[in-house]
Amino acid sequence: MSRIHEALKKAEQDRAATQGSTIQPAFSSATVLEVPPLPEAAVATMQPPISLGSTPAFSGVYSLDELLARCPQQE
């Protein structure tokens, strides 16, 4: 596949050289779309992402020992 690509590229360069023009790519460049900014109300309510490397902090009324005591015990 690369040989075909190189041959097409060389033919394009040769054609441009004989015509006396600059080399134009045979493909179109991607169109970049502008993204509208977020409203300030949306930005104010956004939460930061949770880091995967850390344990999330729980803010409950129970401690770890109380939660473990409430779990059913299996033998």
PLY file of the C-alpha trace (Angstrom):
ply
format ascii 1.0
element vertex 75
property float x
property float y
property float z
element edge 74
property int vertex1
property int vertex2
end_header
0.00 0.00 0.00
2.84 2.39 0.78
4.34 1.82 -2.68
1.09 2.92 -4.27
0.94 5.96 -2.01
4.55 6.88 -2.82
3.92 6.45 -6.57
0.84 8.68 -6.42
2.76 11.27 -4.41
5.65 11.24 -6.91
3.25 11.53 -9.86
1.57 14.50 -8.18
4.93 16.18 -7.61
5.97 15.54 -11.23
2.67 16.96 -12.49
3.08 20.06 -10.32
6.66 20.54 -11.54
5.66 20.35 -15.22
2.77 22.76 -14.72
4.92 25.22 -12.76
2.57 25.39 -9.80
2.93 24.53 -6.17
1.98 21.10 -4.93
-1.61 20.88 -3.78
-2.59 17.91 -1.66
-5.01 15.49 -3.30
-7.11 15.42 -0.14
-9.07 18.13 1.57
-8.11 19.22 5.04
-10.51 18.60 7.87
-12.86 21.40 8.74
-12.48 22.64 12.29
-15.74 23.58 13.93
-15.86 26.24 16.58
-17.44 25.04 19.81
-19.58 27.68 21.51
-18.53 28.45 25.09
-20.56 27.05 27.96
-22.92 29.39 29.79
-21.55 30.61 33.11
-24.39 28.90 34.99
-23.32 25.53 33.57
-19.68 26.14 34.42
-20.59 27.08 38.00
-22.39 23.76 38.57
-19.71 21.52 37.03
-17.97 19.06 39.33
-14.27 18.26 39.01
-13.50 14.76 37.70
-12.85 12.02 40.22
-9.28 10.80 40.25
-9.08 7.07 39.62
-6.00 6.74 41.78
-7.60 7.91 44.99
-10.34 6.65 47.27
-13.40 8.90 47.27
-14.15 10.68 50.51
-17.52 9.77 52.04
-19.29 12.27 54.19
-21.86 10.14 55.99
-23.00 9.87 59.55
-21.61 6.34 59.92
-18.00 5.44 60.47
-16.36 2.44 58.83
-16.60 0.44 62.05
-20.35 1.14 62.34
-20.95 0.08 58.74
-18.96 -3.13 59.22
-20.92 -3.90 62.39
-24.21 -3.57 60.45
-23.08 -5.99 57.71
-24.43 -9.55 57.97
-21.78 -11.95 59.22
-21.24 -15.20 57.33
-19.50 -18.29 58.61
0 1
1 2
2 3
3 4
4 5
5 6
6 7
7 8
8 9
9 10
10 11
11 12
12 13
13 14
14 15
15 16
16 17
17 18
18 19
19 20
20 21
21 22
22 23
23 24
24 25
25 26
26 27
27 28
28 29
29 30
30 31
31 32
32 33
33 34
34 35
35 36
36 37
37 38
38 39
39 40
40 41
41 42
42 43
43 44
44 45
45 46
46 47
47 48
48 49
49 50
50 51
51 52
52 53
53 54
54 55
55 56
56 57
57 58
58 59
59 60
60 61
61 62
62 63
63 64
64 65
65 66
66 67
67 68
68 69
69 70
70 71
71 72
72 73
73 74
